[in-house]
Amino acid sequence: MQEAYLKRLQQTMQKAYAPYSEYPVAALIVTATGEEYAGCNVENASYGEGHCAETAAIAAMVLAGHRRIESIYIMSRDETGATPCGGCRQRIREFADAQTPVHLCNPQGIVNSFTLGELLPHAFGPEFLLTDGDQ
């Protein structure tokens, strides 16, 4: 299964729009029911207006009606893989928990794996905002 994920990540990374940084990134979210949602980074001349691959994949997942990330794979060209930026760690946390696996990949395969809790310890999540009446 992971080989299929890696192939999809490679194909997705080739579609990244990264003319300024020349740093293409792809992300693939797998839900608890096995659905897959991919995203690539999309840069913008106004740098802060671009979107990370993780953000794009989360948006695709939400659009399809899912609200839970079972695992996420992130691919860059780096030999050690690229960890998600701080903003994306928080975005992932919205739909995941501390035990959710985050796999860092390069085109050759998975090079490192962490839990979200290792990447974002003591995270603030949606459960802190829910009240008894919200559930």
mmCIF file of the C-alpha atoms, coordinates in Angstrom:
data_MODEL
# 
_entry.id   MODEL 
# 
loop_
_atom_site.group_PDB 
_atom_site.id 
_atom_site.type_symbol 
_atom_site.label_atom_id 
_atom_site.label_alt_id 
_atom_site.label_comp_id 
_atom_site.label_asym_id 
_atom_site.label_entity_id 
_atom_site.label_seq_id 
_atom_site.pdbx_PDB_ins_code 
_atom_site.Cartn_x 
_atom_site.Cartn_y 
_atom_site.Cartn_z 
_atom_site.occupancy 
_atom_site.B_iso_or_equiv 
_atom_site.pdbx_formal_charge 
_atom_site.auth_seq_id 
_atom_site.auth_comp_id 
_atom_site.auth_asym_id 
_atom_site.auth_atom_id 
_atom_site.pdbx_PDB_model_num 
ATOM 1   C CA . MET A 1 1   ? 0.000   0.000  0.000   1.00 0.00 ? 1   MET A CA 1 
ATOM 2   C CA . GLN A 1 2   ? 2.768   2.448  0.884   1.00 0.00 ? 2   GLN A CA 1 
ATOM 3   C CA . GLU A 1 3   ? 4.313   2.018  -2.578  1.00 0.00 ? 3   GLU A CA 1 
ATOM 4   C CA . ALA A 1 4   ? 1.030   3.211  -4.092  1.00 0.00 ? 4   ALA A CA 1 
ATOM 5   C CA . TYR A 1 5   ? 1.061   6.194  -1.727  1.00 0.00 ? 5   TYR A CA 1 
ATOM 6   C CA . LEU A 1 6   ? 4.629   7.050  -2.761  1.00 0.00 ? 6   LEU A CA 1 
ATOM 7   C CA . LYS A 1 7   ? 3.762   6.867  -6.452  1.00 0.00 ? 7   LYS A CA 1 
ATOM 8   C CA . ARG A 1 8   ? 0.756   9.135  -5.931  1.00 0.00 ? 8   ARG A CA 1 
ATOM 9   C CA . LEU A 1 9   ? 2.924   11.574 -3.955  1.00 0.00 ? 9   LEU A CA 1 
ATOM 10  C CA . GLN A 1 10  ? 5.519   11.658 -6.743  1.00 0.00 ? 10  GLN A CA 1 
ATOM 11  C CA . GLN A 1 11  ? 2.808   12.401 -9.315  1.00 0.00 ? 11  GLN A CA 1 
ATOM 12  C CA . THR A 1 12  ? 1.287   15.065 -7.084  1.00 0.00 ? 12  THR A CA 1 
ATOM 13  C CA . MET A 1 13  ? 4.647   16.713 -6.357  1.00 0.00 ? 13  MET A CA 1 
ATOM 14  C CA . GLN A 1 14  ? 5.230   17.083 -10.110 1.00 0.00 ? 14  GLN A CA 1 
ATOM 15  C CA . LYS A 1 15  ? 2.083   19.227 -10.265 1.00 0.00 ? 15  LYS A CA 1 
ATOM 16  C CA . ALA A 1 16  ? 3.200   21.641 -7.542  1.00 0.00 ? 16  ALA A CA 1 
ATOM 17  C CA . TYR A 1 17  ? 3.341   25.297 -8.511  1.00 0.00 ? 17  TYR A CA 1 
ATOM 18  C CA . ALA A 1 18  ? 6.598   26.469 -6.937  1.00 0.00 ? 18  ALA A CA 1 
ATOM 19  C CA . PRO A 1 19  ? 8.240   28.952 -9.344  1.00 0.00 ? 19  PRO A CA 1 
ATOM 20  C CA . TYR A 1 20  ? 9.667   31.138 -6.554  1.00 0.00 ? 20  TYR A CA 1 
ATOM 21  C CA . SER A 1 21  ? 11.124  28.656 -4.091  1.00 0.00 ? 21  SER A CA 1 
ATOM 22  C CA . GLU A 1 22  ? 11.596  25.808 -6.576  1.00 0.00 ? 22  GLU A CA 1 
ATOM 23  C CA . TYR A 1 23  ? 10.654  23.593 -3.617  1.00 0.00 ? 23  TYR A CA 1 
ATOM 24  C CA . PRO A 1 24  ? 7.766   21.335 -4.649  1.00 0.00 ? 24  PRO A CA 1 
ATOM 25  C CA . VAL A 1 25  ? 5.919   19.498 -1.893  1.00 0.00 ? 25  VAL A CA 1 
ATOM 26  C CA . ALA A 1 26  ? 3.103   16.943 -1.968  1.00 0.00 ? 26  ALA A CA 1 
ATOM 27  C CA . ALA A 1 27  ? 0.890   15.666 0.829   1.00 0.00 ? 27  ALA A CA 1 
ATOM 28  C CA . LEU A 1 28  ? -1.385  12.661 0.981   1.00 0.00 ? 28  LEU A CA 1 
ATOM 29  C CA . ILE A 1 29  ? -3.989  12.186 3.690   1.00 0.00 ? 29  ILE A CA 1 
ATOM 30  C CA . VAL A 1 30  ? -5.422  8.750  4.400   1.00 0.00 ? 30  VAL A CA 1 
ATOM 31  C CA . THR A 1 31  ? -8.704  8.608  6.324   1.00 0.00 ? 31  THR A CA 1 
ATOM 32  C CA . ALA A 1 32  ? -9.794  5.899  8.745   1.00 0.00 ? 32  ALA A CA 1 
ATOM 33  C CA . THR A 1 33  ? -11.934 4.379  5.976   1.00 0.00 ? 33  THR A CA 1 
ATOM 34  C CA . GLY A 1 34  ? -9.041  4.356  3.496   1.00 0.00 ? 34  GLY A CA 1 
ATOM 35  C CA . GLU A 1 35  ? -9.942  7.321  1.303   1.00 0.00 ? 35  GLU A CA 1 
ATOM 36  C CA . GLU A 1 36  ? -6.971  9.302  0.027   1.00 0.00 ? 36  GLU A CA 1 
ATOM 37  C CA . TYR A 1 37  ? -6.728  13.048 -0.518  1.00 0.00 ? 37  TYR A CA 1 
ATOM 38  C CA . ALA A 1 38  ? -3.693  14.633 -2.145  1.00 0.00 ? 38  ALA A CA 1 
ATOM 39  C CA . GLY A 1 39  ? -2.475  18.195 -2.318  1.00 0.00 ? 39  GLY A CA 1 
ATOM 40  C CA . CYS A 1 40  ? 0.536   20.116 -3.600  1.00 0.00 ? 40  CYS A CA 1 
ATOM 41  C CA . ASN A 1 41  ? 1.972   23.470 -2.693  1.00 0.00 ? 41  ASN A CA 1 
ATOM 42  C CA . VAL A 1 42  ? 0.785   26.446 -4.726  1.00 0.00 ? 42  VAL A CA 1 
ATOM 43  C CA . GLU A 1 43  ? 2.966   29.543 -4.439  1.00 0.00 ? 43  GLU A CA 1 
ATOM 44  C CA . ASN A 1 44  ? 1.954   33.113 -5.142  1.00 0.00 ? 44  ASN A CA 1 
ATOM 45  C CA . ALA A 1 45  ? 3.957   36.211 -6.055  1.00 0.00 ? 45  ALA A CA 1 
ATOM 46  C CA . SER A 1 46  ? 2.618   37.652 -2.795  1.00 0.00 ? 46  SER A CA 1 
ATOM 47  C CA . TYR A 1 47  ? 4.436   34.979 -0.774  1.00 0.00 ? 47  TYR A CA 1 
ATOM 48  C CA . GLY A 1 48  ? 2.045   34.844 2.176   1.00 0.00 ? 48  GLY A CA 1 
ATOM 49  C CA . GLU A 1 49  ? -0.879  34.055 -0.126  1.00 0.00 ? 49  GLU A CA 1 
ATOM 50  C CA . GLY A 1 50  ? 0.401   30.656 -1.238  1.00 0.00 ? 50  GLY A CA 1 
ATOM 51  C CA . HIS A 1 51  ? -0.840  27.338 0.097   1.00 0.00 ? 51  HIS A CA 1 
ATOM 52  C CA . CYS A 1 52  ? 1.103   24.431 1.521   1.00 0.00 ? 52  CYS A CA 1 
ATOM 53  C CA . ALA A 1 53  ? 0.541   20.906 0.233   1.00 0.00 ? 53  ALA A CA 1 
ATOM 54  C CA . GLU A 1 54  ? -0.870  19.824 3.599   1.00 0.00 ? 54  GLU A CA 1 
ATOM 55  C CA . THR A 1 55  ? -3.426  22.649 3.502   1.00 0.00 ? 55  THR A CA 1 
ATOM 56  C CA . ALA A 1 56  ? -4.527  21.645 0.002   1.00 0.00 ? 56  ALA A CA 1 
ATOM 57  C CA . ALA A 1 57  ? -4.918  17.976 0.996   1.00 0.00 ? 57  ALA A CA 1 
ATOM 58  C CA . ILE A 1 58  ? -6.908  18.902 4.118   1.00 0.00 ? 58  ILE A CA 1 
ATOM 59  C CA . ALA A 1 59  ? -9.208  21.116 2.034   1.00 0.00 ? 59  ALA A CA 1 
ATOM 60  C CA . ALA A 1 60  ? -9.825  18.247 -0.418  1.00 0.00 ? 60  ALA A CA 1 
ATOM 61  C CA . MET A 1 61  ? -10.591 15.888 2.475   1.00 0.00 ? 61  MET A CA 1 
ATOM 62  C CA . VAL A 1 62  ? -13.034 18.336 4.069   1.00 0.00 ? 62  VAL A CA 1 
ATOM 63  C CA . LEU A 1 63  ? -14.713 19.038 0.720   1.00 0.00 ? 63  LEU A CA 1 
ATOM 64  C CA . ALA A 1 64  ? -15.330 15.291 0.374   1.00 0.00 ? 64  ALA A CA 1 
ATOM 65  C CA . GLY A 1 65  ? -17.055 15.267 3.785   1.00 0.00 ? 65  GLY A CA 1 
ATOM 66  C CA . HIS A 1 66  ? -14.326 13.712 5.932   1.00 0.00 ? 66  HIS A CA 1 
ATOM 67  C CA . ARG A 1 67  ? -13.156 15.112 9.252   1.00 0.00 ? 67  ARG A CA 1 
ATOM 68  C CA . ARG A 1 68  ? -10.484 12.678 10.469  1.00 0.00 ? 68  ARG A CA 1 
ATOM 69  C CA . ILE A 1 69  ? -6.881  12.171 9.346   1.00 0.00 ? 69  ILE A CA 1 
ATOM 70  C CA . GLU A 1 70  ? -5.732  8.627  10.040  1.00 0.00 ? 70  GLU A CA 1 
ATOM 71  C CA . SER A 1 71  ? -2.222  9.250  8.673   1.00 0.00 ? 71  SER A CA 1 
ATOM 72  C CA . ILE A 1 72  ? -0.448  11.773 6.472   1.00 0.00 ? 72  ILE A CA 1 
ATOM 73  C CA . TYR A 1 73  ? 2.457   11.424 4.061   1.00 0.00 ? 73  TYR A CA 1 
ATOM 74  C CA . ILE A 1 74  ? 4.503   14.456 3.013   1.00 0.00 ? 74  ILE A CA 1 
ATOM 75  C CA . MET A 1 75  ? 6.992   14.362 0.147   1.00 0.00 ? 75  MET A CA 1 
ATOM 76  C CA . SER A 1 76  ? 9.767   16.770 -0.766  1.00 0.00 ? 76  SER A CA 1 
ATOM 77  C CA . ARG A 1 77  ? 13.084  16.338 -2.557  1.00 0.00 ? 77  ARG A CA 1 
ATOM 78  C CA . ASP A 1 78  ? 15.020  16.550 0.734   1.00 0.00 ? 78  ASP A CA 1 
ATOM 79  C CA . GLU A 1 79  ? 17.037  13.483 1.677   1.00 0.00 ? 79  GLU A CA 1 
ATOM 80  C CA . THR A 1 80  ? 15.573  13.593 5.194   1.00 0.00 ? 80  THR A CA 1 
ATOM 81  C CA . GLY A 1 81  ? 12.056  14.617 4.196   1.00 0.00 ? 81  GLY A CA 1 
ATOM 82  C CA . ALA A 1 82  ? 10.500  17.945 5.115   1.00 0.00 ? 82  ALA A CA 1 
ATOM 83  C CA . THR A 1 83  ? 8.451   18.356 8.272   1.00 0.00 ? 83  THR A CA 1 
ATOM 84  C CA . PRO A 1 84  ? 5.271   20.406 8.024   1.00 0.00 ? 84  PRO A CA 1 
ATOM 85  C CA . CYS A 1 85  ? 5.522   24.088 8.898   1.00 0.00 ? 85  CYS A CA 1 
ATOM 86  C CA . GLY A 1 86  ? 4.033   25.249 12.191  1.00 0.00 ? 86  GLY A CA 1 
ATOM 87  C CA . GLY A 1 87  ? 0.818   26.437 10.571  1.00 0.00 ? 87  GLY A CA 1 
ATOM 88  C CA . CYS A 1 88  ? 0.288   23.083 8.869   1.00 0.00 ? 88  CYS A CA 1 
ATOM 89  C CA . ARG A 1 89  ? 1.013   21.205 12.079  1.00 0.00 ? 89  ARG A CA 1 
ATOM 90  C CA . GLN A 1 90  ? -1.855  23.121 13.674  1.00 0.00 ? 90  GLN A CA 1 
ATOM 91  C CA . ARG A 1 91  ? -4.090  22.523 10.630  1.00 0.00 ? 91  ARG A CA 1 
ATOM 92  C CA . ILE A 1 92  ? -3.352  18.792 10.788  1.00 0.00 ? 92  ILE A CA 1 
ATOM 93  C CA . ARG A 1 93  ? -4.122  18.851 14.536  1.00 0.00 ? 93  ARG A CA 1 
ATOM 94  C CA . GLU A 1 94  ? -7.627  20.111 13.812  1.00 0.00 ? 94  GLU A CA 1 
ATOM 95  C CA . PHE A 1 95  ? -8.413  16.722 12.225  1.00 0.00 ? 95  PHE A CA 1 
ATOM 96  C CA . ALA A 1 96  ? -5.950  14.432 14.022  1.00 0.00 ? 96  ALA A CA 1 
ATOM 97  C CA . ASP A 1 97  ? -4.597  13.651 17.474  1.00 0.00 ? 97  ASP A CA 1 
ATOM 98  C CA . ALA A 1 98  ? -1.209  13.225 19.105  1.00 0.00 ? 98  ALA A CA 1 
ATOM 99  C CA . GLN A 1 99  ? -0.880  9.602  17.924  1.00 0.00 ? 99  GLN A CA 1 
ATOM 100 C CA . THR A 1 100 ? -1.543  10.326 14.231  1.00 0.00 ? 100 THR A CA 1 
ATOM 101 C CA . PRO A 1 101 ? 1.437   9.181  12.129  1.00 0.00 ? 101 PRO A CA 1 
ATOM 102 C CA . VAL A 1 102 ? 3.193   11.774 9.966   1.00 0.00 ? 102 VAL A CA 1 
ATOM 103 C CA . HIS A 1 103 ? 5.449   10.117 7.384   1.00 0.00 ? 103 HIS A CA 1 
ATOM 104 C CA . LEU A 1 104 ? 8.180   12.206 5.757   1.00 0.00 ? 104 LEU A CA 1 
ATOM 105 C CA . CYS A 1 105 ? 9.117   11.036 2.282   1.00 0.00 ? 105 CYS A CA 1 
ATOM 106 C CA . ASN A 1 106 ? 11.397  11.807 -0.608  1.00 0.00 ? 106 ASN A CA 1 
ATOM 107 C CA . PRO A 1 107 ? 11.008  10.279 -4.084  1.00 0.00 ? 107 PRO A CA 1 
ATOM 108 C CA . GLN A 1 108 ? 12.899  7.170  -2.944  1.00 0.00 ? 108 GLN A CA 1 
ATOM 109 C CA . GLY A 1 109 ? 10.536  6.362  -0.064  1.00 0.00 ? 109 GLY A CA 1 
ATOM 110 C CA . ILE A 1 110 ? 9.659   7.066  3.551   1.00 0.00 ? 110 ILE A CA 1 
ATOM 111 C CA . VAL A 1 111 ? 12.718  8.515  5.289   1.00 0.00 ? 111 VAL A CA 1 
ATOM 112 C CA . ASN A 1 112 ? 11.288  9.361  8.704   1.00 0.00 ? 112 ASN A CA 1 
ATOM 113 C CA . SER A 1 113 ? 8.083   8.996  10.686  1.00 0.00 ? 113 SER A CA 1 
ATOM 114 C CA . PHE A 1 114 ? 6.811   10.897 13.704  1.00 0.00 ? 114 PHE A CA 1 
ATOM 115 C CA . THR A 1 115 ? 3.580   11.153 15.596  1.00 0.00 ? 115 THR A CA 1 
ATOM 116 C CA . LEU A 1 116 ? 1.830   14.490 15.442  1.00 0.00 ? 116 LEU A CA 1 
ATOM 117 C CA . GLY A 1 117 ? 2.426   14.737 19.202  1.00 0.00 ? 117 GLY A CA 1 
ATOM 118 C CA . GLU A 1 118 ? 6.174   14.616 18.608  1.00 0.00 ? 118 GLU A CA 1 
ATOM 119 C CA . LEU A 1 119 ? 5.921   17.398 16.012  1.00 0.00 ? 119 LEU A CA 1 
ATOM 120 C CA . LEU A 1 120 ? 3.426   19.518 17.949  1.00 0.00 ? 120 LEU A CA 1 
ATOM 121 C CA . PRO A 1 121 ? 3.636   18.705 21.666  1.00 0.00 ? 121 PRO A CA 1 
ATOM 122 C CA . HIS A 1 122 ? 0.996   20.105 24.025  1.00 0.00 ? 122 HIS A CA 1 
ATOM 123 C CA . ALA A 1 123 ? -1.151  21.091 21.041  1.00 0.00 ? 123 ALA A CA 1 
ATOM 124 C CA . PHE A 1 124 ? -4.297  23.167 21.262  1.00 0.00 ? 124 PHE A CA 1 
ATOM 125 C CA . GLY A 1 125 ? -7.150  21.286 19.612  1.00 0.00 ? 125 GLY A CA 1 
ATOM 126 C CA . PRO A 1 126 ? -10.863 21.651 18.985  1.00 0.00 ? 126 PRO A CA 1 
ATOM 127 C CA . GLU A 1 127 ? -11.735 19.742 22.163  1.00 0.00 ? 127 GLU A CA 1 
ATOM 128 C CA . PHE A 1 128 ? -10.625 22.777 24.164  1.00 0.00 ? 128 PHE A CA 1 
ATOM 129 C CA . LEU A 1 129 ? -13.385 24.853 22.577  1.00 0.00 ? 129 LEU A CA 1 
ATOM 130 C CA . LEU A 1 130 ? -16.259 22.377 22.849  1.00 0.00 ? 130 LEU A CA 1 
ATOM 131 C CA . THR A 1 131 ? -18.675 22.646 25.712  1.00 0.00 ? 131 THR A CA 1 
ATOM 132 C CA . ASP A 1 132 ? -21.065 19.966 26.980  1.00 0.00 ? 132 ASP A CA 1 
ATOM 133 C CA . GLY A 1 133 ? -23.814 21.552 24.913  1.00 0.00 ? 133 GLY A CA 1 
ATOM 134 C CA . ASP A 1 134 ? -21.773 21.290 21.703  1.00 0.00 ? 134 ASP A CA 1 
ATOM 135 C CA . GLN A 1 135 ? -21.522 17.514 21.686  1.00 0.00 ? 135 GLN A CA 1 
# 
